[in-house]
């Protein structure tokens, strides 16, 4: 028995071999058996069990304790004292590597004014005085009294010689100073397909939208290998603590994928990663020649494509103009012809196409392209990432062509305060329509889009089933007709997410033969009052049968 696997999972639960191992026994020996648990298997029947056995990193048996104890022996019997157990949680859309990089950048989330942004920048600069760039992320002008985009004026005064790049919370707009504009060669006459340089009084304000951001970000030095490794390991530590065992990392280059693979093979990176590739020429050249790459820890089977921008920065591509900006329809980041050609390429080389589409026009454009490339009744599992505003007449295309909506429930409860300003009272009813999408497709892949939102998947679970923010607002929920059930929310962050990754045969449910990825929570999210859901803590996170996170024991002063 590998005594370090779950030894001490709960005080007093590791029993000696004399209890379950007998001389001459014909029982199969397993690494450990968990009993007295409330196990949500999330199998096809959504069945419950009370015990499970693990051997060599996989579930051997799941069922009733007396049955397992008749069939198996072990020197580690774990009594969970009625605790709730779920399949390892999967975030179907995140930016894992980008999140790790951001941990050393200025955190601008939750700022209530641009003045607060400046104060946080000053504190960050004191901590990192030698950095050649000042990088920050997370501001949202919709949370400020003055909801207009900020300008570079104060940044130019504070940092005339050091380039500054401050990305909006959604990643689709940024504020830069004059030094950064000069490095990128941006002036009032700069134009770029799929992007915008905001100009006032004949000069750039410093706000860049979508592809225009790349003109600046390409000048930021890449972190060295040591920094990249630290980035991934810190991101892993934080995500294990919230119960994640697989992350879908949206938009990676081959070099980062190779680093992830090497760290996983060395045993340092235990997080399982479904890597969506950027459709760069380097990535396409290599992976179209060599095909998908899959291990137990890494799946490289898809390309992440950006269709349009974000609603908050008015870059989402809409069928009708913005309610609060009547001349603006947003924009696509490529031409429709370019998307169609890319879809043909991806299809011909047996990869998935996972496309970011926020606005109803972007969703229609991409759904129509998908439908021309895919046959009905296909099993290609192409995904629309976000599917945020979808015209009702377009919903059926998802189901007809087996297109999977990959949605992020916390976007609904983050955006609900201002979404009607962008869309108007009638069109906002076509946004964040998760129940409608579920009825059209039969499944949803649920994620968070972290670091745009918080890394905790239970925030998304709460938003999906309650449609409320952390304070319980609004009463009854935001557009409550699009709440989904707790069962479907759990499926969306386990088996349906696994299915969207072509991984349902190895993960996503607690069943014999699958990878032993599971999470133990302090309360049962299937029964706890909805106002408690966001505060429920993870007790243990287990990957491949190995405990990778354990909450500190409050009774142990050595923690």
C-alpha positions in Angstrom: 0.0 0.0 0.0 1.2 3.5 -0.9 0.7 5.0 2.6 1.3 8.5 1.4 -1.5 8.6 -1.1 -4.4 9.2 1.3 -2.8 8.6 4.6 -4.3 10.9 7.2 -7.1 11.9 4.9 -9.2 12.2 8.0 -7.8 11.8 11.5 -8.2 8.2 12.7 -9.3 6.8 9.4 -6.2 4.9 8.3 -6.8 1.3 9.6 -4.2 -1.4 10.0 -3.8 -4.2 7.5 -4.9 -6.7 10.2 -8.5 -5.4 9.8 -8.9 -5.7 6.0 -6.1 -8.0 4.9 -6.1 -11.6 5.8 -3.7 -14.5 5.2 -4.6 -16.5 2.2 -7.3 -14.1 1.0 -8.4 -14.3 -2.6 -9.6 -10.8 -2.6 -8.0 -8.3 -5.0 -5.7 -5.8 -3.2 -6.3 -2.1 -3.8 -4.6 1.0 -2.7 -7.4 2.3 -0.6 -11.2 2.0 -0.1 -13.3 5.0 0.8 -16.5 4.3 2.8 -19.3 6.1 4.5 -19.4 8.8 1.8 -22.2 10.5 -0.2 -20.8 9.9 -3.7 -22.3 11.6 -6.7 -21.0 9.4 -9.5 -22.5 11.6 -12.3 -22.9 8.4 -14.4 -25.6 8.1 -17.0 -28.2 7.5 -14.2 -26.8 10.2 -11.9 -26.6 7.4 -9.3 -25.3 7.7 -5.8 -22.9 5.4 -4.0 -21.4 5.1 -0.5 -18.0 3.5 -1.3 -15.3 3.4 -3.9 -12.0 1.5 -4.4 -8.9 2.9 -6.0 -5.9 1.1 -7.5 -3.0 2.4 -9.7 -4.7 5.8 -10.1 -8.1 4.6 -11.3 -11.4 3.7 -9.8 -11.7 -0.1 -9.5 -15.2 -0.3 -8.1 -18.0 2.1 -7.0 -21.0 1.0 -5.0 -22.0 -0.2 -1.5 -19.4 -0.7 1.2 -20.3 -4.3 2.0 -19.9 -5.3 -1.6 -16.5 -3.6 -1.9 -15.3 -5.1 1.3 -16.2 -8.6 0.1 -14.3 -8.1 -3.1 -11.2 -6.1 -2.2 -8.7 -5.8 0.6 -6.4 -2.9 1.6 -4.4 -1.6 4.5 -6.0 1.8 4.0 -9.7 2.2 4.8 -10.9 5.8 4.8 -14.2 6.7 6.6 -15.4 10.0 5.2 -18.1 10.3 7.9 -20.8 11.1 5.4 -18.9 13.8 3.4 -20.0 14.5 -0.2 -17.7 13.3 -3.0 -17.9 14.5 -6.6 -16.0 13.8 -9.8 -13.0 16.1 -10.2 -14.2 19.4 -11.3 -13.4 20.6 -14.9 -13.2 24.2 -16.0 -14.3 24.0 -19.6 -13.0 27.5 -20.5 -10.1 29.2 -18.7 -6.8 30.8 -19.2 -4.7 28.7 -16.8 -1.2 29.9 -18.0 -2.4 33.5 -18.4 -3.8 33.4 -14.8 -0.5 32.3 -13.5 1.3 35.1 -15.3 -1.2 37.6 -13.8 -0.3 36.7 -10.3 2.8 39.0 -10.5 0.9 41.8 -12.3 -1.1 44.6 -10.8 -4.5 43.3 -9.7 -7.1 45.8 -10.8 -10.2 43.7 -10.2 -12.9 45.2 -8.0 -11.6 48.8 -8.4 -14.4 51.3 -8.0 -12.8 54.2 -9.7 -9.8 55.1 -12.0 -8.3 56.8 -9.0 -8.2 53.4 -7.2 -6.6 51.9 -10.3 -3.8 54.5 -10.0 -3.3 53.8 -6.3 -2.9 50.1 -6.9 -0.4 50.8 -9.7 1.7 52.9 -7.4 1.7 50.1 -4.8 2.6 47.5 -7.4 5.4 49.7 -8.8 6.9 49.9 -5.3 6.9 46.1 -5.1 8.4 45.7 -8.6 10.5 48.8 -9.2 12.9 47.3 -11.7 10.3 45.8 -14.1 10.7 47.3 -17.6 6.9 47.3 -18.1 4.0 48.1 -15.8 1.4 45.5 -16.4 -2.1 45.2 -14.8 -5.4 43.6 -15.5 -9.0 43.6 -14.2 -10.4 47.1 -14.4 -14.0 47.5 -15.5 -15.4 51.0 -16.1 -18.9 49.7 -15.7 -18.1 49.4 -11.9 -17.2 53.1 -11.6 -19.4 56.1 -11.2 -17.9 57.5 -14.4 -18.6 54.6 -16.8 -16.7 56.2 -19.7 -13.4 54.7 -20.8 -10.4 56.2 -18.9 -7.6 58.0 -20.7 -3.8 57.9 -20.6 -3.4 61.4 -19.1 -2.6 60.4 -15.6 -0.5 57.4 -16.7 1.6 59.7 -18.8 2.2 62.0 -15.8 3.1 59.2 -13.5 5.1 57.0 -15.9 6.5 59.1 -18.8 9.4 56.7 -19.5 8.0 53.3 -18.5 5.5 51.6 -20.9 2.2 50.7 -19.2 -0.4 48.2 -20.4 -3.6 47.8 -18.3 -6.0 45.2 -19.7 -9.7 45.4 -19.0 -11.3 42.6 -17.1 -12.6 40.8 -20.2 -9.2 41.0 -22.0 -10.8 42.8 -25.0 -9.8 46.4 -24.2 -6.7 47.9 -22.7 -5.4 51.3 -21.5 -1.8 52.2 -22.4 0.3 55.2 -21.9 2.1 57.4 -24.5 5.4 55.5 -24.1 3.6 52.2 -25.0 1.9 53.9 -28.0 5.3 55.1 -29.2 6.9 51.7 -28.9 4.1 50.2 -30.9 4.1 53.0 -33.5 0.4 53.8 -32.8 -1.0 57.2 -33.7 -4.4 58.7 -34.5 -4.2 57.3 -38.0 -3.6 53.7 -37.0 -6.2 51.2 -38.2 -6.3 47.4 -37.8 -8.7 44.7 -38.9 -10.7 43.5 -35.9 -9.5 46.2 -33.6 -9.8 49.9 -32.8 -7.7 52.7 -31.5 -9.9 55.1 -29.6 -9.2 58.7 -30.7 -10.5 62.0 -29.2 -9.5 65.5 -30.4 -7.3 64.0 -33.0 -5.1 62.0 -30.5 -5.2 58.4 -29.2 -6.8 58.3 -25.7 -4.8 55.3 -24.8 -7.7 52.8 -25.1 -7.2 50.0 -27.5 -9.8 47.4 -28.4 -9.3 43.8 -29.4 -6.6 43.3 -32.1 -5.2 46.8 -31.5 -4.0 45.5 -28.1 -1.6 43.1 -29.9 0.3 46.0 -31.4 1.5 46.8 -27.9 1.6 43.5 -26.2 3.9 42.0 -28.8 6.6 44.4 -27.4 6.4 42.9 -23.9 9.4 40.6 -23.2 8.5 36.9 -22.8 9.1 35.5 -19.3 12.1 33.2 -19.0 11.7 29.4 -18.5 12.0 29.6 -14.7 9.3 32.3 -14.5 7.1 30.2 -16.8 7.5 27.1 -14.6 6.7 29.2 -11.5 3.7 30.6 -13.2 2.2 27.1 -13.9 3.0 25.7 -10.5 1.4 28.6 -8.7 -1.6 28.4 -10.9 -1.8 24.7 -10.1 -1.7 25.2 -6.4 -4.5 27.8 -6.4 -6.7 25.8 -8.7 -6.3 22.6 -6.7 -7.5 24.5 -3.6 -10.9 25.1 -5.3 -11.4 21.5 -6.5 -10.3 21.7 -10.1 -8.6 18.6 -11.6 -8.8 19.6 -15.3 -8.6 23.0 -16.9 -9.3 23.9 -20.5 -6.6 26.4 -21.3 -7.9 28.6 -24.2 -5.3 29.9 -26.6 -1.7 28.4 -26.2 1.4 28.3 -28.3 3.3 25.1 -28.9 6.2 26.2 -26.7 3.9 26.5 -23.7 2.2 23.2 -24.5 5.6 21.5 -24.7 6.5 23.0 -21.3 3.3 21.8 -19.8 3.9 18.3 -21.2 7.4 18.2 -19.9 6.4 19.3 -16.4 3.5 16.7 -16.3 5.9 13.9 -17.4 8.3 15.0 -14.7 5.5 14.7 -12.1 5.8 18.4 -11.2 2.5 19.5 -12.9 -0.3 17.2 -11.9 -3.1 19.3 -13.2 -4.7 17.8 -16.3 -4.9 20.3 -19.2 -7.0 20.4 -22.3 -5.0 22.8 -24.4 -6.7 24.9 -27.1 -4.1 26.0 -29.6 -3.9 29.5 -31.0 -4.4 29.2 -34.8 -0.9 30.7 -35.4 1.1 29.6 -38.4 3.6 27.8 -36.2 0.9 25.8 -34.4 -0.9 24.9 -37.6 2.2 23.8 -39.4 3.3 21.5 -36.6 0.0 20.0 -35.5 -1.6 19.7 -38.9 1.4 17.6 -39.8 1.6 15.6 -36.6 -2.0 15.4 -35.6 -3.6 15.6 -32.1 -1.6 14.8 -29.1 -3.1 13.1 -26.1 -1.8 11.7 -22.8 -3.6 11.0 -19.5 -2.7 14.5 -18.4 -2.7 16.5 -21.7 -5.1 16.7 -24.6 -4.2 18.8 -27.7 -7.1 18.3 -30.0 -8.5 21.8 -30.7 -7.9 25.3 -31.9 -9.2 28.4 -30.1 -10.4 31.0 -32.5 -11.6 34.5 -31.6 -14.8 35.6 -33.4 -15.4 39.0 -31.9 -14.7 41.1 -28.8 -16.6 41.6 -25.6 -19.9 43.2 -24.7 -18.5 45.3 -21.9 -16.0 47.0 -24.3 -18.6 47.2 -27.1 -16.5 45.0 -29.3 -19.0 42.1 -29.5 -20.5 41.9 -33.0 -24.2 42.6 -32.9 -27.0 42.2 -35.5 -28.4 45.6 -34.4 -26.4 48.5 -33.0 -25.6 48.9 -29.3 -28.5 50.4 -27.4 -26.1 52.9 -25.7 -24.0 53.5 -28.8 -26.4 53.6 -31.8 -23.7 53.9 -34.5 -21.7 50.9 -33.2 -22.4 47.3 -34.2 -19.0 46.0 -32.8 -16.9 43.9 -35.2 -15.6 40.5 -36.2 -11.8 40.0 -35.6 -11.4 38.4 -39.1 -13.4 38.5 -42.3 -16.1 35.8 -42.7 -14.1 34.4 -45.5 -11.1 34.0 -43.3 -13.1 32.1 -40.7 -14.6 29.8 -43.4 -11.1 29.0 -44.7 -9.8 28.3 -41.2 -12.8 26.1 -40.4 -12.1 24.0 -43.6 -8.4 23.7 -42.5 -9.2 22.6 -39.0 -11.9 20.1 -40.2 -9.6 18.6 -42.8 -6.9 18.0 -40.2 -9.3 16.3 -37.6 -9.1 19.0 -34.9 -11.9 20.7 -33.0 -12.7 24.3 -33.7 -13.7 26.2 -30.5 -14.7 29.8 -31.4 -15.2 32.7 -29.1 -18.5 34.3 -30.1 -20.2 36.9 -27.9 -22.6 39.0 -30.1 -25.6 37.6 -31.9 -24.1 38.5 -35.3 -20.8 36.7 -34.4 -22.7 33.7 -33.2 -24.8 33.6 -36.4 -21.7 34.0 -38.6 -19.8 31.2 -36.9 -22.8 28.9 -36.6 -23.5 29.3 -40.3 -19.8 28.5 -41.1 -19.9 25.5 -38.8 -23.0 24.2 -40.5 -21.5 24.4 -44.0 -18.4 22.5 -42.9 -19.9 19.9 -40.5 -22.4 17.3 -41.5 -25.5 16.8 -39.4 -25.2 13.9 -36.9 -21.4 14.5 -36.8 -19.2 13.7 -33.8 -16.7 16.5 -34.2 -17.8 18.3 -31.1 -17.0 21.8 -32.3 -17.7 24.4 -29.7 -18.9 27.9 -29.5 -17.1 29.5 -26.6 -19.4 31.9 -24.6 -22.4 31.8 -26.9 -23.4 34.9 -25.0 -26.0 36.6 -27.1 -27.8 34.2 -29.5 -30.8 35.1 -31.6 -33.6 32.6 -30.9 -33.9 31.6 -34.5 -30.2 30.5 -34.4 -30.6 28.2 -31.4 -31.6 25.1 -33.4 -28.3 25.2 -35.4 -26.5 24.1 -32.2 -28.6 20.9 -31.9 -28.8 20.1 -35.6 -25.0 20.1 -36.0 -24.0 18.8 -32.6 -22.3 22.1 -31.7 -21.5 22.4 -28.0 -22.2 25.7 -26.2 -19.3 26.3 -23.8 -20.6 28.9 -21.4 -19.5 30.7 -18.2 -22.4 31.2 -15.8 -20.6 33.9 -13.8 -20.6 36.1 -16.9 -24.3 36.5 -16.5 -24.1 37.6 -12.9 -21.1 39.9 -13.5 -22.7 41.5 -16.5 -26.3 41.7 -15.4 -26.0 45.2 -13.9 -25.2 46.8 -17.3 -26.1 44.3 -20.0 -29.4 45.9 -20.7 -27.6 49.2 -21.3 -25.7 47.6 -24.1 -28.5 45.5 -25.6 -31.8 47.1 -24.5 -34.5 45.6 -22.4 -35.8 43.2 -25.1 -32.6 42.0 -26.7 -31.0 41.3 -23.3 -33.5 38.5 -23.0 -31.5 36.7 -25.7 -28.3 36.8 -23.7 -27.0 34.3 -21.2 -29.8 31.9 -22.1 -28.3 28.7 -20.6 -31.6 26.8 -20.2 -32.5 27.6 -23.8 -29.1 26.4 -25.0 -29.4 23.3 -22.9 -32.8 22.5 -24.4 -31.4 23.0 -27.9 -28.3 20.8 -27.5 -28.8 18.5 -24.5 -25.6 19.6 -22.8 -23.6 22.6 -21.7 -19.8 22.7 -21.0 -19.4 25.0 -18.0 -16.4 27.1 -17.3 -15.3 30.4 -15.7 -13.1 32.2 -18.2 -10.7 32.9 -15.3 -8.9 35.2 -14.8 -11.8 37.2 -16.3 -13.8 35.7 -13.4 -12.8 34.0 -10.2 -11.1 30.6 -10.3 -13.6 29.0 -7.9 -16.0 26.7 -9.9 -18.6 26.9 -7.1 -19.1 30.5 -8.0 -20.2 29.3 -11.5 -22.3 26.6 -10.0 -24.1 29.2 -7.8 -24.6 31.6 -10.8 -25.9 28.8 -13.0 -28.6 27.5 -10.5 -29.5 30.8 -8.7 -28.6 33.5 -11.3 -27.6 35.8 -8.4 -24.5 37.5 -7.3 -22.6 36.9 -4.0 -25.0 39.2 -2.1 -28.1 37.3 -3.3 -29.1 40.0 -5.8 -31.5 40.1 -7.5 -34.3 38.5 -5.7 -35.6 35.6 -7.7 -32.5 35.7 -10.0 -31.5 37.5 -13.2 -33.7 36.3 -16.0 -34.6 33.2 -13.9 -36.2 31.4 -16.8 -32.6 30.5 -17.8 -31.6 28.9 -14.5 -30.4 25.3 -14.8 -30.9 22.5 -12.3 -28.2 21.5 -9.8 -27.9 18.1 -11.6 -27.3 19.8 -14.9 -24.8 22.3 -13.4 -22.8 19.4 -11.9 -22.9 17.6 -15.2 -21.7 20.7 -17.0 -18.6 20.9 -14.8 -17.9 17.2 -14.9 -19.1 14.7 -17.5 -20.4 17.2 -20.1 -17.2 19.2 -19.9 -15.3 15.9 -20.3 -17.4 15.0 -23.3 -16.7 18.4 -24.9 -13.0 17.5 -24.6 -13.4 14.0 -26.0 -12.4 12.7 -22.6 -15.7 11.2 -21.3 -14.2 7.7 -21.4 -11.5 8.5 -18.8 -12.9 11.3 -16.6 -16.0 13.3 -15.7 -17.7 10.6 -13.6 -16.8 8.2 -10.8 -17.0 4.9 -12.5 -14.8 1.8 -12.6 -11.9 2.1 -15.0 -11.8 5.9 -15.1 -9.1 8.1 -13.7 -9.5 8.5 -9.9 -10.0 12.2 -10.0 -12.4 13.4 -7.3 -13.1 16.2 -4.8 -14.5 16.1 -1.3 -16.4 19.2 -0.1 -17.3 20.3 3.4 -21.0 20.6 2.5 -23.2 19.0 -0.2 -23.7 21.4 -3.0 -26.7 19.4 -4.2 -28.6 20.1 -1.0 -27.0 23.2 0.7 -29.1 26.4 0.6 -28.2 28.4 -2.4 -26.9 31.4 -0.3 -24.2 29.1 1.1 -22.9 27.7 -2.2 -20.2 30.2 -2.9 -18.7 29.7 0.6 -18.5 25.9 0.6 -14.8 24.9 1.0 -12.9 22.0 -0.6 -11.6 19.5 1.9 -9.6 17.3 -0.5 -8.7 17.3 -4.1 -7.5 14.0 -5.6 -6.0 13.4 -9.0 -5.1 9.9 -10.2 -5.8 8.6 -6.7 -3.3 11.0 -5.2 -4.2 13.7 -2.7 -3.0 17.0 -4.3 -4.8 19.4 -1.9 -6.0 19.1 1.7 -7.5 21.9 3.6 -5.6 22.8 6.8 -7.0 21.1 9.9 -8.1 23.9 12.2 -7.2 21.7 15.2 -3.6 21.2 14.0 -1.4 24.1 15.1 1.3 22.8 12.8 -0.6 23.7 9.7 
